[in-house]
Amino acid sequence: MRRTFRFQLRPTVRQAAALTVMLDDHQNLYNAALQERRDAWRHPSKTTVRYVTQAGQLSEIRSYDPDQARWSYSSQQATLRRLDKAFAAFFRRVKAGETPGYPRFKGRNWFDTVDWPKDGDGCRWNSQPDNPARTFVRLQGVGHVRVNQHRPVRGTVKTVSVKREGRRWYVLLSCDGVPAEPLPATGVVVGIDLGIASLATTSDSRHYGNPRLLERAAGRLADAQRDLARKERRSKRRGRAVARVAGLHRKVARQRADLAHKTALGLVRDHDLIAVEALTITGMVRRVRARPDPDSPGVFLPNGQAAKSGLNRSIHDAGWGVFLGILYAKAESAGRTVIPVPAPNTSRTCAECNHCAAENRPTQAEFVCVACGHSAHADVNAAVNILRAGLARQDAQVA
């Protein structure tokens, strides 16, 4: 099993400056490689430049530019490979008829990660193993950087990455062969309905609250964004204002991930099988296109986008995608089973008689079946339907 371990770095002032310069040099390498591909395509010969060609030029670049030569050769190859993946994804989307999105040049605030494809090649995790109290990672051109290692690393370290988030630096270790830690069987199964009033509602009538973290921080974010709007572009004060807004968003993201970890861990510990909705969140928050009014040129028909924008904001604030990703990862590590169930009509179907009708939900929180009179909390009724469908899918897979 592969897992990623993330630890915060504690660089000195000189090391932090070296890490910043390293990011800048890799950003310049990425942008130069992108410019070369653009120029080659615009040339009358329509020459195609690929990763192999650009990687072969690294030796010449390093001999000509001493700033590039001080960094790891393998990390620079990884940066070029990153650009190659961006072009591969672009052509894949073009072929599939999707919105392609041509690879863009990276500004200083849009390039924040450097990768080393192999531990020991330009980097070394736990570079001072004899130190009994501290852990260090050695990065070529930077030195031995102290790591705040708050948990043990399991498995074999395969790749190492360094990422900048605001003023903080993190090291990410991708490890293979991480042993699973199966939990003892409980004999309990559960269905989960995701919502906005409650982050998750289980089939046994348990509600996990949704604190609406982004809404709680809206006042501070509004103040920070108004302050940002008054700053002159490319000024130091504007840079500090941008950092303040970004810091508030990062805090909300950390709080959301913390809530998702705690909620998912409780569910995984208490249940052997968890049935969840297979939600297409991207489609749920997609903007509704306005249609022109045939009787009035230049006028569009109402599409309800103003009300849907508030719903989309609440869906993003709940963090369903973050929660589901963490739930799948924890369940895999603990030896639990998570079964995705198609979401349509789970909230309209009666858990007693299976009658499906929109009239069964007179309000957002109330479910009253118009056929048999069964009444329950709407989210609990949906969770029971999800559990039933999950068990049926499991039986079909076994058969």
C-alpha positions, 0 to 999 in steps of 0.5 A, spaced: 500 500 500 502 506 498 501 512 503 504 519 503 507 522 509 507 530 510 511 533 515 513 541 517 520 543 516 523 548 520 529 551 516 533 556 518 533 563 515 539 561 510 535 555 509 529 558 507 532 563 503 535 557 499 529 554 498 525 560 496 531 561 490 530 553 489 523 554 487 524 560 483 530 557 479 525 551 478 520 555 476 524 559 471 526 552 468 519 550 467 517 556 464 523 556 459 521 549 457 514 551 456 517 557 451 521 552 447 515 548 446 511 554 444 516 557 439 517 550 436 510 549 435 509 556 432 515 555 427 513 553 420 516 546 421 511 545 426 517 541 430 514 537 436 519 538 442 518 532 448 521 531 454 526 526 452 529 532 448 529 537 453 531 532 459 537 531 454 539 539 454 539 539 462 547 538 462 548 544 457 544 548 461 547 546 468 554 548 464 552 554 462 548 557 468 551 556 475 545 557 478 541 551 475 547 547 476 547 547 484 540 544 484 539 536 483 539 534 476 533 529 478 529 534 481 530 538 474 528 532 470 522 531 475 520 539 473 521 537 466 516 531 467 511 535 470 511 540 464 510 533 459 504 531 464 501 538 463 501 537 455 499 530 455 493 532 459 492 537 455 492 533 448 488 528 452 482 533 453 482 535 446 482 528 444 476 527 448 472 534 446 473 537 453 475 544 455 483 543 454 486 548 458 493 550 454 499 549 459 500 556 462 506 560 465 507 559 472 508 565 476 512 566 483 506 564 487 503 559 482 509 554 483 510 551 490 513 544 489 519 541 487 520 533 487 525 528 487 523 522 484 528 517 488 530 518 495 538 518 495 538 522 489 539 529 490 535 528 497 536 524 503 530 522 508 533 522 515 540 524 513 542 524 520 540 517 523 544 518 529 541 524 532 536 521 538 532 527 538 531 530 531 530 528 524 533 532 518 532 531 511 538 533 506 536 537 500 542 538 495 544 546 495 540 547 501 543 542 507 540 538 512 533 541 514 530 540 521 523 536 520 518 536 525 516 529 525 510 527 529 509 520 527 513 514 524 514 513 517 512 506 515 514 503 508 520 505 504 521 512 502 520 512 494 519 520 492 521 526 496 517 533 495 518 540 498 512 544 498 511 552 500 504 554 503 505 561 505 511 562 510 511 554 511 515 549 508 513 542 508 516 535 506 512 530 503 514 522 503 511 518 498 512 511 501 511 504 498 510 497 502 506 501 508 503 495 512 495 495 513 493 496 520 486 492 520 482 493 526 478 488 529 471 486 526 465 490 529 459 486 525 456 493 524 454 496 517 452 503 516 449 507 510 451 515 510 448 521 507 452 527 506 448 534 507 449 541 508 445 541 515 449 535 517 456 533 514 454 526 515 448 522 517 448 515 518 442 510 518 442 509 525 440 516 526 447 519 528 448 526 525 455 529 524 455 536 525 457 541 519 460 547 522 460 551 516 467 553 517 468 558 511 461 562 513 464 563 520 470 566 517 467 570 512 467 576 516 475 576 517 475 574 509 471 580 507 475 585 511 482 582 508 479 582 501 477 589 502 484 591 505 487 587 499 483 591 494 485 598 496 493 596 495 497 598 489 499 593 485 506 590 485 507 594 492 509 590 498 503 592 502 499 588 497 504 582 498 502 582 505 495 583 504 495 577 499 498 573 504 493 575 509 487 573 505 491 566 503 493 565 510 485 565 512 483 560 506 489 555 508 486 556 516 479 554 513 482 548 509 486 545 515 480 546 519 476 542 514 481 537 513 481 536 521 474 535 521 474 530 516 479 526 519 476 525 526 469 524 522 472 519 518 476 515 523 470 515 528 466 511 522 471 507 520 473 504 527 465 503 529 463 499 522 466 494 518 462 496 512 460 503 510 455 505 504 456 512 501 453 516 496 457 516 489 456 524 488 459 527 482 460 534 486 463 537 479 456 536 476 452 538 482 456 545 482 456 547 475 454 553 473 447 553 469 447 556 463 442 562 461 438 561 455 436 567 451 428 569 451 426 568 444 421 574 444 426 579 447 432 579 443 438 580 448 434 578 454 435 571 458 430 567 461 431 566 469 435 560 470 436 561 478 443 561 478 443 566 484 440 561 488 444 556 486 450 560 487 449 560 495 448 552 494 454 551 491 458 555 496 455 551 501 457 544 498 464 547 497 464 549 504 462 542 507 468 539 503 464 532 501 470 531 496 475 532 502 471 527 507 470 522 502 477 521 500 479 521 507 474 516 508 476 511 503 484 512 505 482 510 512 478 504 510 483 501 506 488 502 511 484 499 517 481 493 512 474 496 512 469 496 506 467 502 503 461 501 497 459 507 493 452 507 491 448 511 486 445 517 489 439 519 485 432 518 488 435 515 495 432 521 498 425 521 495 424 513 496 421 511 502 425 506 506 419 502 508 415 501 502 420 503 496 415 508 494 419 514 490 416 521 489 418 528 490 412 529 494 415 524 500 419 530 502 415 536 504 421 540 507 428 539 507 429 535 513 422 531 514 420 525 510 413 523 510 411 517 505 405 519 501 403 512 500 404 508 507 405 514 511 412 512 514 415 519 517 422 520 519 428 525 518 429 525 511 437 524 511 436 518 516 431 515 511 436 517 505 442 513 509 437 507 510 436 507 503 444 508 501 445 502 506 440 497 503 443 499 496 450 498 498 449 491 501 445 489 495 451 491 491 456 487 495 451 481 495 452 482 487 459 482 487 460 476 491 455 472 487 
